[in-house]
């Protein structure tokens, strides 16, 4: 009897994880929509299983089908859930103008991430003049703290004991998924980040691209957050890297002004 309950629980958990995987994929590709076959391919699911999950989500209005393009996008129920969660991610709204200005000034790709448990989660992106870097994070993507430039910047905000504990917890997943980012390398980069005030990941995650990260704190929750700039290696050399870091540090030193009627960001 106990084994049957355990099997049912495992099956229910797998179904839930698959459904959430579909929603994450649609969140990343919401502007263009995704065909059913592409959902199955990217989620590594058989066609029948994909259809079943998508139809169940559509029945609850978490997914909507565009009849003209035969693609799927997030539905109104997904919007309602996101809207309800929005107060917990007010920093996204407050930093919107800052991120847009950075992207327009630099021409590069800008991301805003927050710390959730042992991970860095991308919650907003802004595109500059240059094409989107291949493999750059999308909204909803998550990395173990310490792997990305955002994760390094946020890890450097912690005490050494706290940072070491996070790396101990994340060691197995980092070694399995990101062998190019060894724990010893991450510890060295965290020390450099503390010294210079910003993190740099030089081509480790996206060959030919560098990422620059600067940490800040969410003024609502006081949780760590970080701004990341991603650009081709040739654009991150010498004086430009220093100038970009200085500009991002100034952006991270935003003064958040709030009252019961409004909240806005003023760049210092």
MARTORBA-205511 format. One record per residue (C-alpha): x, y, z. Coordinates in nm, 4 decimals. Layout:
<recs>
+----------+----------+----------+
!       px !       py !       pz !
+----------+----------+----------+
!        X !        Y !        Z !
...
+----------+----------+----------+
</recs>
This chain:
<recs>
+----------+----------+----------+
!       px !       py !       pz !
+----------+----------+----------+
!   0.0000 !   0.0000 !   0.0000 !
!   0.2779 !   0.2410 !   0.0952 !
!   0.4669 !   0.1636 !  -0.2259 !
!   0.1585 !   0.2396 !  -0.4361 !
!   0.1127 !   0.5757 !  -0.2641 !
!   0.4781 !   0.6549 !  -0.3251 !
!   0.4474 !   0.5638 !  -0.6938 !
!   0.1370 !   0.7809 !  -0.7323 !
!   0.3138 !   1.0700 !  -0.5604 !
!   0.6161 !   1.0308 !  -0.7902 !
!   0.3906 !   1.0257 !  -1.0979 !
!   0.2018 !   1.3342 !  -0.9782 !
!   0.5285 !   1.5152 !  -0.9108 !
!   0.6582 !   1.4294 !  -1.2578 !
!   0.3368 !   1.5559 !  -1.4196 !
!   0.3588 !   1.8812 !  -1.2249 !
!   0.7242 !   1.9328 !  -1.3155 !
!   0.6481 !   1.8722 !  -1.6829 !
!   0.3630 !   2.1211 !  -1.6774 !
!   0.5800 !   2.3817 !  -1.5095 !
!   0.8511 !   2.3148 !  -1.7687 !
!   0.6024 !   2.3960 !  -2.0454 !
!   0.5071 !   2.7217 !  -1.8724 !
!   0.8722 !   2.8229 !  -1.8292 !
!   0.9372 !   2.7577 !  -2.1980 !
!   0.6370 !   2.9670 !  -2.3038 !
!   0.7458 !   3.2464 !  -2.0685 !
!   1.0834 !   3.2611 !  -2.2468 !
!   0.9287 !   3.2543 !  -2.5945 !
!   0.6060 !   3.4442 !  -2.5273 !
!   0.6509 !   3.7055 !  -2.8012 !
!   0.6737 !   3.4507 !  -3.0835 !
!   0.4768 !   3.1612 !  -2.9394 !
!   0.5825 !   2.7966 !  -2.9673 !
!   0.4413 !   2.5154 !  -3.1803 !
!   0.3343 !   2.1927 !  -3.0123 !
!   0.6115 !   1.9939 !  -3.1837 !
!   0.8719 !   2.2425 !  -3.0630 !
!   0.7413 !   2.2223 !  -2.7065 !
!   0.7796 !   1.8442 !  -2.7159 !
!   1.1272 !   1.8619 !  -2.8661 !
!   1.2583 !   2.1191 !  -2.6203 !
!   1.1014 !   1.9457 !  -2.3205 !
!   1.2076 !   1.5984 !  -2.4426 !
!   0.8491 !   1.4720 !  -2.4302 !
!   0.6615 !   1.2351 !  -2.6638 !
!   0.4007 !   1.3990 !  -2.8867 !
!   0.1043 !   1.2452 !  -2.7024 !
!   0.2404 !   1.3495 !  -2.3618 !
!   0.3084 !   1.7028 !  -2.4842 !
!  -0.0434 !   1.7316 !  -2.6241 !
!  -0.1951 !   1.6064 !  -2.2989 !
!  -0.0019 !   1.8534 !  -2.0823 !
!  -0.0700 !   2.1492 !  -2.3115 !
!  -0.4413 !   2.0680 !  -2.3337 !
!  -0.4659 !   2.0440 !  -1.9549 !
!  -0.2959 !   2.3831 !  -1.9170 !
!  -0.5182 !   2.5320 !  -2.1873 !
!  -0.8310 !   2.4023 !  -2.0129 !
!  -0.7281 !   2.6017 !  -1.7041 !
!  -0.6376 !   2.9049 !  -1.9224 !
!  -0.2677 !   2.8928 !  -1.8324 !
!  -0.1952 !   2.8395 !  -2.2031 !
!  -0.3662 !   2.9907 !  -2.5086 !
!  -0.3469 !   2.8772 !  -2.8714 !
!  -0.3046 !   3.1259 !  -3.1557 !
!  -0.5162 !   2.9776 !  -3.4356 !
!  -0.3503 !   3.1877 !  -3.7086 !
!   0.0050 !   3.0748 !  -3.6362 !
!  -0.0851 !   2.7459 !  -3.4640 !
!   0.1433 !   2.8376 !  -3.1751 !
!   0.0931 !   2.8457 !  -2.7989 !
!   0.1511 !   3.1325 !  -2.5576 !
!   0.0861 !   3.1983 !  -2.1910 !
!  -0.2838 !   3.2430 !  -2.1175 !
!  -0.4787 !   3.4810 !  -1.8909 !
!  -0.4507 !   3.2570 !  -1.5847 !
!  -0.0704 !   3.2707 !  -1.6091 !
!  -0.0944 !   3.6504 !  -1.6232 !
!  -0.3185 !   3.6551 !  -1.3159 !
!  -0.0740 !   3.4415 !  -1.1169 !
!   0.2179 !   3.6579 !  -1.2278 !
!   0.0274 !   3.9739 !  -1.1378 !
!  -0.0456 !   3.8372 !  -0.7902 !
!   0.3248 !   3.7632 !  -0.7380 !
!   0.4376 !   4.1024 !  -0.8729 !
!   0.4615 !   4.2808 !  -0.5330 !
!   0.7315 !   4.0313 !  -0.4342 !
!   0.9335 !   4.1340 !  -0.7415 !
!   0.8808 !   4.5101 !  -0.7262 !
!   1.2476 !   4.5637 !  -0.8018 !
!   1.1765 !   4.4610 !  -1.1626 !
!   0.9363 !   4.7523 !  -1.2047 !
!   1.1573 !   4.9928 !  -1.0120 !
!   1.4665 !   4.9099 !  -1.2172 !
!   1.2947 !   4.9073 !  -1.5574 !
!   1.4035 !   5.2596 !  -1.6561 !
!   1.7568 !   5.2001 !  -1.5274 !
!   1.7979 !   4.8796 !  -1.7298 !
!   1.6562 !   5.0414 !  -2.0435 !
!   1.8912 !   5.3378 !  -2.0092 !
!   2.1919 !   5.1099 !  -1.9624 !
!   2.1009 !   4.9059 !  -2.2714 !
!   2.0559 !   5.2191 !  -2.4824 !
!   2.3764 !   5.3830 !  -2.3568 !
!   2.5969 !   5.0762 !  -2.3993 !
!   2.4253 !   4.8960 !  -2.6885 !
!   2.4707 !   4.5699 !  -2.5003 !
!   2.2442 !   4.3060 !  -2.3422 !
!   2.1348 !   4.3843 !  -1.9849 !
!   1.9802 !   4.1394 !  -1.7353 !
!   1.8363 !   4.1796 !  -1.3864 !
!   1.8548 !   3.8784 !  -1.1546 !
!   1.7526 !   3.8086 !  -0.7980 !
!   1.8654 !   3.5481 !  -0.5469 !
!   1.6160 !   3.2718 !  -0.4681 !
!   1.7532 !   3.0208 !  -0.2229 !
!   2.0736 !   2.8814 !  -0.3720 !
!   2.0057 !   3.0151 !  -0.7228 !
!   2.0198 !   3.3348 !  -0.9274 !
!   1.6999 !   3.3851 !  -1.1309 !
!   1.6725 !   3.6219 !  -1.4274 !
!   1.3580 !   3.8370 !  -1.3903 !
!   1.4105 !   4.1026 !  -1.6593 !
!   1.6170 !   4.1716 !  -1.9714 !
!   1.6808 !   4.4742 !  -2.1943 !
!   1.8316 !   4.4603 !  -2.5419 !
!   2.0726 !   4.7205 !  -2.6769 !
!   2.1637 !   4.7852 !  -3.0399 !
!   2.3647 !   4.4663 !  -3.0840 !
!   2.2131 !   4.1241 !  -3.1642 !
!   2.1160 !   3.9040 !  -2.8734 !
!   2.4195 !   3.7030 !  -2.7563 !
!   2.3832 !   3.3287 !  -2.8239 !
!   2.2860 !   3.1350 !  -2.5139 !
!   2.2339 !   3.4436 !  -2.2974 !
!   1.9865 !   3.4050 !  -2.0111 !
!   1.6155 !   3.4644 !  -2.0655 !
!   1.3531 !   3.5638 !  -1.8113 !
!   1.2940 !   3.2653 !  -1.5842 !
!   1.6351 !   3.1076 !  -1.6384 !
!   1.8187 !   3.0131 !  -1.3209 !
!   2.1775 !   2.9309 !  -1.2302 !
!   2.3416 !   2.8112 !  -0.9081 !
!   2.4729 !   3.1106 !  -0.7145 !
!   2.8380 !   3.1554 !  -0.8074 !
!   2.8177 !   3.0364 !  -1.1681 !
!   2.7040 !   3.3456 !  -1.3592 !
!   2.8336 !   3.7006 !  -1.3202 !
!   2.5084 !   3.7872 !  -1.1400 !
!   2.5525 !   3.4885 !  -0.9098 !
!   2.9112 !   3.5865 !  -0.8365 !
!   2.8115 !   3.9448 !  -0.7560 !
!   2.5368 !   3.8290 !  -0.5206 !
!   2.7596 !   3.5664 !  -0.3597 !
!   3.0184 !   3.8372 !  -0.2901 !
!   2.7535 !   4.0290 !  -0.0903 !
!   2.7396 !   3.7474 !   0.1641 !
!   2.9852 !   3.6909 !   0.4457 !
!   3.2666 !   3.4490 !   0.3656 !
!   3.1079 !   3.1847 !   0.5871 !
!   2.7712 !   3.2253 !   0.4133 !
!   2.9298 !   3.2154 !   0.0659 !
!   3.1268 !   2.9024 !   0.1533 !
!   2.8069 !   2.7347 !   0.2762 !
!   2.6261 !   2.8193 !  -0.0512 !
!   2.9132 !   2.6719 !  -0.2527 !
!   2.9111 !   2.3561 !  -0.0403 !
!   2.5400 !   2.3163 !  -0.1113 !
!   2.5829 !   2.3916 !  -0.4829 !
!   2.9030 !   2.1942 !  -0.5405 !
!   2.7407 !   1.8815 !  -0.6851 !
!   2.5208 !   2.0653 !  -0.9387 !
!   2.8027 !   2.3016 !  -1.0389 !
!   3.0468 !   2.0150 !  -1.0958 !
!   2.7858 !   1.8244 !  -1.2961 !
!   2.6438 !   2.1046 !  -1.5128 !
!   2.9178 !   2.3691 !  -1.5184 !
!   3.2548 !   2.1903 !  -1.5006 !
!   3.4228 !   2.4948 !  -1.6578 !
!   3.3378 !   2.6881 !  -1.3390 !
!   3.5274 !   2.4955 !  -1.0720 !
!   3.4686 !   2.5737 !  -0.7059 !
!   3.8256 !   2.7021 !  -0.6697 !
!   3.7777 !   2.9340 !  -0.9691 !
!   3.4481 !   3.0620 !  -0.8257 !
!   3.6162 !   3.1328 !  -0.4910 !
!   3.8891 !   3.3287 !  -0.6703 !
!   3.6316 !   3.5259 !  -0.8709 !
!   3.4280 !   3.6009 !  -0.5581 !
!   3.7407 !   3.7402 !  -0.3885 !
!   3.8114 !   3.9553 !  -0.6966 !
!   3.4519 !   4.0751 !  -0.6985 !
!   3.4762 !   4.1851 !  -0.3357 !
!   3.7993 !   4.3732 !  -0.4097 !
!   3.6860 !   4.5572 !  -0.7235 !
!   3.3127 !   4.5863 !  -0.6582 !
!   3.1976 !   4.3992 !  -0.9691 !
!   3.2263 !   4.0503 !  -1.1178 !
!   3.3658 !   3.9471 !  -1.4563 !
!   3.3115 !   3.6099 !  -1.6259 !
!   3.5360 !   3.6006 !  -1.9317 !
!   3.4022 !   3.3559 !  -2.1898 !
!   3.3423 !   3.0713 !  -1.9473 !
!   2.9683 !   3.0330 !  -2.0037 !
!   2.9297 !   3.1795 !  -2.3552 !
!   3.2480 !   3.1423 !  -2.5638 !
!   3.3533 !   3.4763 !  -2.7107 !
!   3.1367 !   3.6768 !  -2.4699 !
!   3.2156 !   3.8390 !  -2.1372 !
!   2.9673 !   3.9179 !  -1.8605 !
!   2.9970 !   4.1987 !  -1.6085 !
!   2.7905 !   4.1840 !  -1.2887 !
!   2.7120 !   4.4416 !  -1.0199 !
!   2.5138 !   4.3622 !  -0.7061 !
!   2.2400 !   4.5602 !  -0.5333 !
!   1.9705 !   4.4912 !  -0.2770 !
!   1.5988 !   4.4737 !  -0.3422 !
!   1.4667 !   4.7764 !  -0.1487 !
!   1.1450 !   4.5899 !  -0.0684 !
!   1.2766 !   4.2548 !   0.0557 !
!   1.6454 !   4.3435 !   0.1110 !
!   1.7316 !   4.0262 !  -0.0813 !
!   2.0420 !   4.0295 !  -0.3048 !
!   1.9943 !   4.1190 !  -0.6715 !
!   2.2330 !   4.1965 !  -0.9581 !
!   2.2561 !   4.3759 !  -1.2921 !
!   2.4489 !   4.1946 !  -1.5649 !
!   2.5871 !   4.3261 !  -1.8941 !
!   2.6803 !   4.0731 !  -2.1643 !
!   2.8925 !   4.1764 !  -2.4647 !
!   3.1393 !   4.0317 !  -2.7181 !
!   3.4923 !   3.9939 !  -2.5812 !
!   3.6255 !   4.2655 !  -2.8138 !
!   3.3902 !   4.5181 !  -2.6516 !
!   3.4985 !   4.4334 !  -2.2961 !
!   3.8695 !   4.5006 !  -2.3178 !
!   4.0855 !   4.7638 !  -2.1487 !
!   3.9288 !   5.0994 !  -2.0690 !
!   3.5738 !   5.0107 !  -2.1824 !
!   3.5424 !   4.7405 !  -1.9167 !
!   3.6408 !   4.9890 !  -1.6467 !
!   3.4009 !   5.2524 !  -1.7804 !
!   3.1157 !   5.0027 !  -1.8018 !
!   3.1798 !   4.8826 !  -1.4482 !
!   3.1753 !   5.2404 !  -1.3195 !
!   2.8487 !   5.3138 !  -1.5028 !
!   2.6849 !   4.9982 !  -1.3668 !
!   2.8044 !   5.0692 !  -1.0143 !
!   2.6420 !   5.4123 !  -1.0366 !
!   2.3224 !   5.2489 !  -1.1632 !
!   2.3285 !   5.0012 !  -0.8744 !
!   2.3519 !   5.2902 !  -0.6290 !
!   1.9954 !   5.3920 !  -0.7153 !
!   1.8065 !   5.5794 !  -0.4493 !
!   1.4615 !   5.4233 !  -0.4198 !
!   1.1957 !   5.6725 !  -0.3219 !
!   0.8629 !   5.5329 !  -0.2112 !
!   0.5420 !   5.6363 !  -0.0481 !
!   0.2006 !   5.4784 !  -0.0183 !
!   0.1049 !   5.6044 !  -0.3655 !
!   0.4109 !   5.5367 !  -0.5811 !
!   0.7553 !   5.3854 !  -0.5998 !
!   1.0196 !   5.5042 !  -0.8449 !
!   1.3936 !   5.4915 !  -0.8994 !
!   1.6273 !   5.7872 !  -0.9137 !
!   1.9720 !   5.7209 !  -1.0590 !
!   2.2436 !   5.8869 !  -0.8562 !
+----------+----------+----------+
</recs>
